[in-house]
Amino acid sequence: MRKLLLATAAVLALTTAAQAESVRMSVGSYNLNNLPFPVAESLGFYKEEGLDVTIENFAQGGSKVLQALVAGSTDVAVGFYDHTIQMQAQGKHVIGFIQLARNSGLVLAGKNDTDFDPAKPETIKGKNVGITAPGSSSDFFIRYFLKQHGLTDDDISIIGVGSGAAAVAALQQGKIDLLVNYDPAATIVVERGLGKILIDARSDEGAKAVYGGIYPTSVLYANQDYIEANPQIIQKVTNATLKALHWMKDHSAEEIVAKLPEDFVSGDKQTYIKAVENAKAIFSEDGKFVPADLETPLTVLKSFNESVGKATIDLGKTYTNTFVEAAGASAKN
């Protein structure tokens, strides 16, 4: 399959269809791990590639997008890499074809007066912990923390609160005691004085402390059947998204935010700019998957996900760098 895709993609990277091709793309939320996607859309990169993109924002976490992809109601998902591992364990073939965020971006935050101390893991007992959605990577984060420290899901209550403003409101209103979430929620909590970050996995050092290694997150993925049937569309989506990654690398957080629609910005603009600045380090510079890094999410999932633990997972079948390589070769020509 890889040789066929590489040959096809190399040719398609150099050609442009005269008529716009339709593609349905879905995103679980507009947390900052997914930022290259709205940047590519806002700057018109998908349109430049000859694509007519229909976007659906579920705003409830990546697990909802995964369900839509498997059900066939979307073509391309903007979601987290670890979902491809989950699907292989269930006998389904979902393939990541460009990496957006090379690191977690997750934090665990609590109110300023919280008595939870990560150095004393048992102090999490009895807490209501907010995540984006059940089955999401924020869910995996907290379950892995519990597993590492000899605790169980029964020791806490895990509650789906979404992301962004909704997640911040849940913490502020006391609906939850702790919040596992991404930027901009992480930065908003601190900037508004609502709470503090207790565990920070946005940096490489933080990710290694939490997971034991780099934890790739946001990617574009699709069903293998769709990729094989529509390599030209996948190549164009890759070209546009890679262009967005390169553009983000060369522009400041303020310049990035200036290009986003107003309704995309959570909270006040200055706080959002700080959130983008805090998140910039997690983004991939070349869109490629690094095989060694993919071992980390596999290890995390195996620790508490029974179906993954029992399955023989071939990580080589969860991703392809074919289209990114073809896009890079095209850009150089």
Secondary structure, DSSP 8 states (H G I E B T S, - for coil): -HHHHHHHHHHHTT---SS-EEEEEEES---GGGTHHHHHHHTTHHHHTTEEEEEEE--S-HHHHHHHHHHTS-SEEEEETHHHHHHHHTT--EEEEEESBSS---EEEEETT---BTTBGGGGTT-EEEESSTTSHHHHHHHHHHHHTT--GGGSEEEE--SHHHHHHHHHTTS-SEEEE-TTHHHHHHHTTSEEEEEE-SSHHHHHHHHSS----EEEEEEHHHHHH-HHHHHHHHHHHHHHHHHHHTS-HHHHHHTS-GGG--S-HHHHHHHHHHHGGGB-SS----GGGGHHHHHHHHHH-HHHHHS---GGGSB--HHHHHHHHHHH-
